[in-house]
Amino acid sequence: MLREFVLQHRVGLALKRHEDLASAVAEIERDYSGYQRRAAACFTQELSFDTHFSRLLDLLNKEISVR
């Protein structure tokens, strides 16, 4: 699940073997600003409390009003 998230959003790399670490670091270094930009955008879109809190409140309010 984490692997898919990281690869889908292109915010890092997922290694299958520890021997691949050096090449993964080199790849990230080649596009470090891209990884930074995508990670910041991913956080805002997918993980930020502020972005998703209103949706949670809406769901809770709907659930409360149904009862």
WOQUIZI-V112740 format. One record per backbone hydrogen bond with DSSP energy under -0.5 kcal/mol. CO is the residue of the C=O (numbers start at 1). NH is the residue of the N-H. If there is no record, write none. Layout:
# WOQUIZI-V112740
co = <CO & CO>
nh = <NH & NH>
This chain:
# WOQUIZI-V112740
co = <1 & 2 & 3 & 4 & 5 & 6 & 6 & 6 & 13 & 17 & 18 & 20 & 21 & 22 & 23 & 24 & 25 & 26 & 27 & 28 & 29 & 31 & 32 & 33 & 34 & 35 & 36 & 37 & 38 & 39 & 40 & 41 & 42 & 42 & 43 & 43 & 48 & 49 & 50 & 52 & 53 & 54 & 55 & 56 & 57 & 58 & 59 & 60 & 61 & 62 & 63>
nh = <5 & 6 & 7 & 8 & 9 & 10 & 11 & 12 & 15 & 20 & 21 & 24 & 25 & 26 & 27 & 28 & 29 & 30 & 31 & 31 & 32 & 35 & 36 & 37 & 38 & 39 & 40 & 41 & 42 & 43 & 44 & 45 & 46 & 47 & 47 & 48 & 52 & 53 & 54 & 56 & 57 & 58 & 59 & 60 & 61 & 62 & 63 & 64 & 65 & 66 & 67>
